[in-house]
Amino acid sequence: MDYHPLWSLAVEEHYYIVWPSVVRKLTPRSLALFSLAICILIPVARAVSFHYGYFQGGEWYTWFTADGLAEGSLLAIVLRSSIRRKHAAVGATFLLTMPTILVIAGAPFGMLSRQTMLGASLQLTLVNTFFVGLLVLFLVLGSSSRKGWVNSSILQFFGYISYGLYLIHLMIFHIYDKVTRMFWPWLQPSVGHFGLIVLRFAVGGAAAVGLAYISREYFEEWFLRLKERIATQPAETAVKVLVTAPSASVTAAEASESG
């Protein structure tokens, strides 16, 4: 049996292997055009593959999900340009609103299902676009007087353990289901079906968070320290953060890769 979270990690590794060479070879303008071309061509490739009956499970392949990676890369290029925070706020509103409207409008035509050509080709693109808008919104809030909303210690904690939590949460819930299945006939009359769902989320979620924290503290940290020791020059990724002054351009806030 396959383990679903691993497919996205494989796609991520393909991106890390290929994209630095692309960035090195192209100018920022050419890189933006190349990223935009990927955003357009990948949905077309999904539609063609679906038409010929080859798309079953195809959304797991890098060449069918690269538009999401390209959208993120295009966002990084835009944020490294002279963009003001108010313009970013407008962009976030557009990126959140546009895919929502298109999903609602396309629902009668099969947008909500990947078993139709429309859904198979565009659903992932619209979902990716929505989350790009959400990311821009968080950057805008994080550089404003409301930055406490996105800089809370709770969010920082979940960001700290996010890699391990993503990787192990599904396994924890699978184990929980196997262990507790024999008790469901006795538990359901007393707590009800909804109660079982809440109990599953509470116990499984707490176990996943605890194990992810242990993994980060006593397993991942060792490799991160090792990386810093053997690297000749520690790699740093500049992440653009929007400044509070309306007239100021975007400035860079440095963040190192946690995974």
N, C-alpha and C positions, 0 to 999 in steps of 0.2 A: 504494500500500500504506500502511495506517495505521501509526502508531508508538505502540505500546500505552501507554508511560508517560505520554503526554500526556493521556489521558482522566482520570486521577486528578488531574492538575494543574488541569484545567478544573473538576472538581468542587470542588477546594480553592478556586479563585477564586470560584466561586459562593457558597461558604460565607463567604468574607471579605467579599463584597459585601452579602449578605443578613443574616447573623447579628448584626453590630453594631447594626443597627436593631431587631432583635428584642430584644436585650439591653437596649437603651435604653428600650424601651417597657414591658417587663415587670419585675415585682418578682422577686427571687431565687426565691421560692416558686412563682410563676406560671411562671417560666422553667424550673424543674425539672419541673413538671407538663407543660409544653409539650414539653420534651425527651423525657420518658417517653412521651408520646402518640406522638411520632414513632417511637420505638423499637418501639412496638406496631403502629402503622398501616403502616409501610413493609413489613414482612414480609407483611402482609395484602394490600397492593397488589401485591407480587411474586407472591403466590399467585393472585390474580385475573387478573393479566396472563398468567401461565403457563397458567391454565385456558382462556383465550380465544386462546392461541397467539401472544401478542405479546411474549413475554419473551426471544426469541432475541437475545442480545447486550445485553439490557436492563439487565444489572448495570452497564453503563458509564454509565447516565444518573443524574444527580444525584438525581432523585426516586425511584430504586430503591436508592440507596446512602446516603441521608441518615440511616439509623438508626445507622450507624457514627459519623457526625459528631455525632449527638445523644448517643450514649453517651459520647463524649469530652467534650462540653459538660456532660453530667450529672455526670461524674466531677469536672470542674473546680468545679462548684457544691458538690459534697459536700466536696471538699478545702478549700474556703474556709469551711466550717462548723467547729464545735468538735468535731473528731474526733480521738480519741487514736490513737497509733501502734499499740497492740495491737489496737484495733478495725479499723484499716486492714489489719493483717496478717490478721485473720480474713476481712475482705472480699476480700483478694487470694486467699486460699485458696479461698473460695467461687467467685470469678469464674474461677479457673483450673480448679477441679474440676467445676463444674456443666456447662459446655459440653463438656468432655471426656467426661463420662458420657453426655450427651445424644447426642453424635456417635456414640459406640460403640453405644448402645442403638438409635439410629435407622439405623445402617448397613444392617441387613437390609431396611429399608423405603425405601432410596434416599437417605439423608441425605448420602452421599458423592458424589452426582452431582447436578448442576443440571439434569439431564434428567428429573427427577421433581418433582412439586409440593412434596414435603417438602423436598428439597434446594434447590430454587429459592427457596423462601420463607424457610427458616431457616438454611441453611448459612452465608451471609455474616454473619448476626446472631450465630451462635455463635462464628465465627472472630473477629469484632470484640470480643465479650465476653471471649474468652480473652486477647486482647492488651490489653484494658483491665486485666484482672487482672495481666498481666505488668508493665504500667506501674506499677500500684500496688505490686507486689512490689519493683520497682527503687527506688521512692521510699522504701519501708520500709527496704530494705538501705542505701540512700544516706544514711539518717539514723541509722544504727546503728553499732556498733563494726565491722561488716563493710563499711563504706562503700567501702573500698579495692576491693571486688569490682566496683563499678559506676563508680568514679571513676578508673579506670586511664587512663594516657596513651594507650593504644591505642584504647580506646573513645572518648575525647575527640577523637582524630584522626579517626576515622571519623564521629563526629558533626559535626566541622568540615567534612568534604567530602561529607556525606551527600546533600545536595540535588543536587549535580552528579553524584555517583556513581549515584544513582537514575535521573537523566535520561539518562545516556549509556551505562550498562553494556550495555543491550540492543543498542545500535548497535555497540558494540565487538565483541560476540560474533557479530553478524551479519557484520561485516567479517572477523573471524577465520575464520568458516566458509567464506566465499567464497574467501578467499585460500588456505586450507589444504586445501580439498576435493580438489584435484588430487593432493595428496601422500598422501592417506589409504590408497590401495592399497599404497603402499610402506611406510608407517609401521605399519599395523595388524599385519602379521606379526611385527614386531620388538617392539612395545610392547603389542599387544593392544587390545581394545576399551576395557577399563577404563583402560588407560594413555592412550589418546586422550582420554578424558573428563578425566582428571587434568591432562593437558597443556593441554587447552582451558581448564580452569578457572584453571590457574596463569598461562598467558600472557595470556588475556583479562582475568582479574581484575587482574593487575598493570598491564596497560595502562589499564584503566578507572580504577583507583585513581590512577595517575600523572596521567592526563588530568583527573580530577576535582580533584586538588590544584592543578594548573596553572590550571584554571578558577576555583577559589576564590581563589587568590592574585592572579591577574592580570586577572580579568574580573569575578567577582562582588563582590570587595572594592571595586572602583571604584564600583559602583552603591550598595553599602552606605554608603560614605563620602559619596556624593552625596546619598543620602537623609537622612543626618544633617545635612548642610549646609542643605538646603532646608526641612527640617521646622521649623516654628515651635516645637514642643515635641516632642522625640523621644518616639515612642510606646514605652511599656514595658508588657510583659505580666507581671503578677504570677503566678508559678507556685507553688502551695502545696507546701511540702516538710515532711515530718513530722519533728518534733523528737525527740531521743533520750529525753528524760524521759517516762516512761510517763504521768505525770499532766498533762503539758502539752498544750495544744491545738495544732492545726496552725498553723505560722507560715509567712509568705510569704517565698519566696526569689525575687528578681526575675531575670527572664531576658528578653532582648530577642529578637524574631523574627529568626532567621538568614537566612530566605529572604525 
